[in-house]
Amino acid sequence: MDESILPTSEEVGIGVEKEQGENALPLTVPSASKNTEEIPVLSSFQQTDQIDIIGNDHVTTSPLVDEDSVPGHPLRKVITVSGFGLASLVAGSNVAIKQLLLPLQISLLAPHTINTSFTLVATIGALAGFIAAPLTGAISDRVITRWGRRRPCIAPGIVVAVLGLCGMAIATTIPFLLVGEILAQIGIDIVLSAVTALIPDQVQIAQKQRNLISSLNGIGPNVGGVIALLLITTFTNTRIVAQGYFLLALVSLVIVALFLPVPREPLAQDLKEKGLEGQAQQRSPFRMREFFQPLQSREFSFVLLSRVLVYLAFTILGAYTLFYLRGVLHFSASEAAHGVTTFQLLSTACLIVTAFLAGRLAQSIGRLKPFVIGGAILMAVGLFLIVAIHSWPALIVAAILFGSGFGLYLGVDILLIFRVSRSEANRGMHVGIMYTAIFLPLIISPLIGGFVLNTFHNNFSLLFAVAASVSVLAALILFPLKTVK
């Protein structure tokens, strides 16, 4: 694997506590004047006590992985990678809700105020998730339990999500539906934030597996969305929306139950032995400024903004595909439901292929920027095609282009995030902040969509042109990155 994807010598200073005897591994901290000095890569069998990672503002100490914690059996590695891939599918509930169930349910509950009601419910629900994700990360950074730091957040998160989905299923008014959406969004986002924060804890299974897990985590929501849409349209009656919600609740609960035993997370005793338990427990309570501290890093801010814009383009297209099929192509309700499923199936199939290709090529050539920039541009091409040609065949081609571009972006997206954020002590919070790049578009997209469609008389061409322009901007923002090739 090309080591250029990993932190460079300018960004990482290594100080090793020398061991007694012949196993001592002296390493030299790179001097500020030598920009090209190489740092030798430690074998997983060359163990030291701790490694100092120098971030933008301060030095944090993180443990190197003990040899006996490495899941050496190939089956264990397969189970670990598969478990994370499975857990990321839970995010598919959000896709199915926003693209199918919520539009259908609102059209039944408030047929005369569809755009306004959808904007209200989707925006407030996304705002709840926007707040929940970084809070979850910050809590898991501070709490040490016998079950680890992240998993105690996952279990209650899925319970809240199931309660919310069941509440949406039985909702008979928009306010009732809104409460259910808030609970479902909070629960799902808690699960996803905690699962993603677990990924760096699994680096002991080897960098290649970590990269694979990162790719799976990136494409999981889209793959999960397609699976959820297929399950709903195949096994439920789309005229009875409640069936879809109950099915999502059941599947999500089963997935999380299967995932919880999988990750090998540092437990309280392990952290105590490494001197990190007290560090976590002695940390100060939450302060609002902590959540904005990562934004002091120019590159972190650029990556965050690019991610927001890419997901904004994705959520605009996803949220309004069904409305486009009904209002522009004049599909019936059942035809539109199956049309959304077909669109997502093609888009996600291309996404999976290009995401894995991007992940492998990124490892081979040691570069990330060409994939995220090229992916965002290709997404814009697909959106501009929808703007130019209003037909079902054009929409199919757009699905292929958009999905392929999104896959290129997501294939290295998580790696890019970890590349610009290396604070061990605040890892969970940083991941939660990065997840706001998903939740913030869920807040903004209904507002943009509602404004454009209400102001310009259901002008879907203008709406998708806005989404395409946003995707182009997401690509341009990444050009100034210096530490990422």
Summary of the structure (lengths in Angstrom):
residues: 485
radius of gyration: 22.6
end to end distance: 15.0
largest distance: 78.7
contacts: 1760
relative contact order: 0.14
helix: 72%
strand: 2%
